[in-house]
Amino acid sequence: MDQVLARAEVEAKVYGRPQVSVSSGRVIFFSDVHRGARTPADDFRQNERAYNTALSYYHRMGHTLILLGDVEELWQERPPAIFASYPRTYELEATFHQEGRYLRVWGNHDDLWRQESKVQQFLQPIYGEPELRIPEAVLMDVVDGENVMGTFLLTHGHHGDAKSSRWAWFSRRFVRYVWSFWQRLTHAAPNMPVADWELRHKLNRAMYLWIRRHPGLVLFTGHTHGPVFESLSYTDQLEEELLHLEAAAEISPGPELRKRQALLLAKLEWIRTKEEQAHRRIGGAGLAITKPCYFNPGCSCYNDGDITGIEIIDGEIRLVRWPDDTREPRPQILAQDSLRDVLTTC
């Protein structure tokens, strides 16, 4: 990651740094869309509805769309087949780009875009003007007037995963010629990093240990397909909320607080049956999470059709899920905090 940061700093000197206002900026982060060609091996098919709905909402709300890599599933498919499969999705994304509100980095599954010639050949005709650039990482300053309060480092986050970086050449061939064929044949569930809880938390721990050594920086990555908010997994966030409720119940007990505790406990147990309890914390034994400097929006290819993202709006940063708990086409806020407070702590 030190090398990624160094390359991002060189990039920033050449092309400048985008900025977002700490009080009025509007940004939506998504990652790991994994658009395919509508075959049984396409992990995005069931998420198309939620993703397109969210894009329509955020465009009208004035957000900048930031995609943190693995937008196309190029380990399985060729670009033309993907473009032909999701014309409406590309049309919605293109409106952000044409209005200067679009930014993306490449990931391991769409690393073809590290070649500027391929971006110009395949993507530029889809997105239109202005010129489209897809770097490895971007530094984005968060400003309060003319003062820089902190900086976001935006990258995909696969750099600590050997099979996705050093051994990507082998993984790419295995996925294209073996795994994708098996998925088409059996309709097997996608083999995503989120399904490997031990690997997911090992990567999260590595990212947190790295970013906490860089004061003033806040890291946004994808890759693991699991959301992280303020350096905590969703399970960690629920446990923190439960502690606050229990403290409040000791001061002022009542049926309403008891019901909220019961619902929160139920949600925790629901998650624990899927997520191995022994590996659920980023830190693990002996590591306290003290800095809210690491965020991951999750992914847009969950098996249930939901997507998760991270919003910045009106001075707040929020982890959201589409659709909401009632299955209505609107964001469900899963966690939130003051962006100013996050930057001050980091």
MOZI-V110000 format. One record per residue. N is the residue number from 1. SS is DSSP state (helix for helix, strand for strand, loop for the rest). PSI is psi in whole degrees, -180 to 180 (* if undefined). Layout:
N:SS:PSI  N:SS:PSI
This chain:
1:loop:-27  2:helix:-40  3:helix:-36  4:helix:-45  5:helix:-42  6:helix:-43  7:helix:-36  8:helix:-36  9:helix:-38  10:helix:-45  11:helix:-43  12:helix:-34  13:helix:-31  14:helix:-45  15:helix:-5  16:loop:173  17:loop:129  18:strand:157  19:strand:154  20:strand:137  21:strand:136  22:loop:-25  23:loop:-29  24:loop:0  25:loop:149  26:loop:117  27:strand:145  28:strand:126  29:strand:127  30:strand:160  31:loop:161  32:loop:62  33:loop:-40  34:loop:49  35:strand:132  36:loop:-144  37:loop:29  38:loop:26  39:loop:172  40:loop:-16  41:loop:0  42:loop:112  43:loop:-14  44:loop:-13  45:helix:-49  46:helix:-10  47:helix:-6  48:helix:-44  49:helix:-48  50:helix:-41  51:helix:-48  52:helix:-38  53:helix:-45  54:helix:-41  55:helix:-43  56:helix:-43  57:helix:-51  58:helix:-29  59:helix:-48  60:helix:-32  61:loop:-6  62:loop:20  63:loop:154  64:strand:132  65:strand:122  66:strand:122  67:strand:123  68:strand:46  69:loop:165  70:loop:44  71:loop:-45  72:strand:147  73:loop:81  74:loop:-1  75:loop:-19  76:loop:-36  77:loop:162  78:loop:150  79:helix:-47  80:helix:-36  81:helix:-36  82:helix:-46  83:helix:-41  84:helix:-23  85:helix:-26  86:loop:59  87:helix:-38  88:helix:-40  89:helix:-44  90:helix:-35  91:helix:-42  92:helix:-44  93:helix:-38  94:helix:-32  95:helix:-37  96:helix:-48  97:helix:-45  98:helix:-21  99:loop:9  100:loop:27  101:loop:42  102:strand:132  103:strand:136  104:strand:155  105:strand:162  106:loop:152  107:loop:-173  108:loop:-30  109:loop:-10  110:loop:39  111:helix:-1  112:helix:-30  113:helix:-1  114:helix:-16  115:loop:113  116:helix:-34  117:helix:-35  118:helix:-36  119:helix:-45  120:helix:-36  121:helix:-45  122:helix:-45  123:helix:-38  124:helix:-42  125:helix:-27  126:helix:-43  127:helix:-22  128:loop:-170  129:loop:153  130:loop:-173  131:loop:135  132:loop:128  133:loop:140  134:loop:92  135:strand:175  136:loop:-36  137:strand:155  138:strand:139  139:strand:124  140:strand:123  141:strand:139  142:strand:121  143:strand:150  144:strand:95  145:loop:-120  146:loop:-3  147:strand:135  148:strand:117  149:strand:-29  150:strand:178  151:strand:136  152:strand:135  153:strand:117  154:strand:121  155:strand:172  156:loop:-40  157:loop:12  158:helix:-3  159:helix:-23  160:helix:7  161:loop:108  162:helix:-42  163:helix:-19  164:helix:-9  165:loop:-75  166:loop:-35  167:loop:24  168:helix:-34  169:helix:-38  170:helix:-44  171:helix:-40  172:helix:-44  173:helix:-38  174:helix:-45  175:helix:-44  176:helix:-43  177:helix:-13  178:helix:-61  179:helix:-44  180:helix:-36  181:helix:-41  182:helix:-39  183:helix:-44  184:helix:-37  185:helix:-39  186:helix:-10  187:loop:33  188:loop:152  189:loop:149  190:loop:142  191:loop:80  192:loop:156  193:helix:-31  194:helix:-24  195:helix:-19  196:loop:90  197:helix:-37  198:helix:-43  199:helix:-43  200:helix:-46  201:helix:-27  202:helix:-43  203:helix:-43  204:helix:-42  205:helix:-44  206:helix:-41  207:helix:-43  208:helix:-44  209:helix:-35  210:helix:-50  211:helix:-28  212:loop:-12  213:loop:4  214:loop:83  215:loop:140  216:loop:-12  217:strand:142  218:strand:128  219:strand:130  220:strand:119  221:strand:172  222:loop:-126  223:loop:-47  224:loop:-16  225:loop:9  226:loop:130  227:loop:144  228:strand:131  229:strand:124  230:loop:43  231:loop:8  232:strand:140  233:strand:169  234:helix:-37  235:helix:-43  236:helix:-41  237:helix:-42  238:helix:-39  239:helix:-39  240:helix:-43  241:helix:-39  242:helix:-40  243:helix:-41  244:helix:-40  245:helix:-40  246:helix:-39  247:helix:-40  248:helix:-36  249:helix:-31  250:helix:-33  251:helix:-43  252:loop:78  253:loop:153  254:loop:167  255:helix:-33  256:helix:-44  257:helix:-38  258:helix:-41  259:helix:-42  260:helix:-39  261:helix:-43  262:helix:-43  263:helix:-38  264:helix:-42  265:helix:-40  266:helix:-42  267:helix:-40  268:helix:-45  269:helix:-34  270:helix:-43  271:helix:-39  272:helix:-26  273:loop:-22  274:loop:-34  275:loop:125  276:loop:121  277:helix:-35  278:helix:-18  279:helix:18  280:loop:-21  281:loop:142  282:loop:-45  283:loop:-47  284:loop:-174  285:loop:132  286:loop:1  287:loop:114  288:loop:136  289:loop:105  290:loop:-14  291:loop:126  292:loop:56  293:loop:7  294:strand:127  295:strand:146  296:strand:122  297:loop:-5  298:loop:-129  299:loop:173  300:loop:33  301:loop:38  302:loop:151  303:loop:-24  304:loop:3  305:loop:-7  306:loop:161  307:strand:154  308:strand:153  309:strand:176  310:strand:123  311:strand:146  312:strand:123  313:strand:133  314:loop:42  315:loop:3  316:strand:153  317:strand:133  318:strand:140  319:strand:125  320:strand:158  321:strand:140  322:strand:134  323:loop:-174  324:loop:-174  325:loop:-25  326:loop:7  327:loop:23  328:loop:150  329:loop:73  330:loop:161  331:loop:138  332:strand:119  333:strand:120  334:strand:-30  335:strand:152  336:strand:157  337:strand:168  338:strand:127  339:helix:-38  340:helix:-43  341:helix:-39  342:helix:-47  343:helix:-38  344:helix:-42  345:helix:-33  346:loop:*
